[in-house]
Amino acid sequence: MRFLVLLCWFCSVAAMATAGEPEGDFVDVDYAKVPRSIAKEPRYVAAPRYALFIFDAQARFHVWAVLDKSKAELPYYDVLYFDKNGNGDLTEAGERFVGHYDAKLPELTIRVGDLRVPGTKRIHTDLRFLTVERHGYKGFWFAMNWDGKVPVDGGHGKDVESTEYASSAAKAPILRPTPLGPLWFKCWESELVLPIGKATDVQLSLGNPGSGADTFCVVNEHYLIEGKDTIVATLIAKDKDREGKEIHSRTEFKKHC
């Protein structure tokens, strides 16, 4: 029986979705060139953890998220400094948020609420961060509704792990949670063997990659309208029985779960 080995990671799958809102003003980002500096920081209680978010289509609205602890000895992060206006000053009033640790679950959520994008009418709603997850997954997770409409969450890494925030601003991961622009696939298996001639389930998520392997932001599938929006993917695989010959197969997805 012949087999294909699917090289499965978002950067090895050429995919684009044309969906919903016009994308003419969407700007791609070279994450290596994004400044990672903060104008003014508070005095932290514990060793802070840094991440940088881009919340607009033009990639102008950069927002720092820095996790801290209310007490240095705590085993979890329950304080978030979030630069809501994007001016780089984390010491301003209304930009410190505290979560409550629920020992019964256990779980800890820090709620930011609504976030207005300066210079636009766009308001992202129900922004929240999860720093303790009941199953003990690594990293920090967030969720929100883009423009109050489209659920987006992340960042996702290998398997069920979330984004590991950095120990300094200079090393901070960059996340871009948006349903706009070219959307990429992320396969949940790092390597998948596909028997030729047999049906095999391949689990994919659609969204935007950030600056690293654990920064993928997933868009809710109901954002795409069946019969109107189009998802096109190019499958890149190697045939194990033909000395690793590379095969490209272009496919249009008709339905989603």
Buried (B, 14 or more C-beta within 10 A) or exposed (E): EEBBBBBBBBEBBBBBBBBBBEBEEBEEBEBEEBEBEBEEBBEBBBEBBBBBBBBBBEBEBBBBBBBBBEEEEBEEBBBBBBBBBBBBBBEBEEBBBEBEBEEEEEBBBBEBEEBBBEEEEBEBEBBBBBBBBEEEBBBBBBBBBBBEEBBBBBBBBEEBBBBBBBEEBEEBBBBBBBBBBEBBBBBBEEEBEBEEEEEEEEEBBBBBBBBBBBBBBBBBEEBBEEEEBEBEBBBBBBBEEEEEEEEEEEEEBEEEE
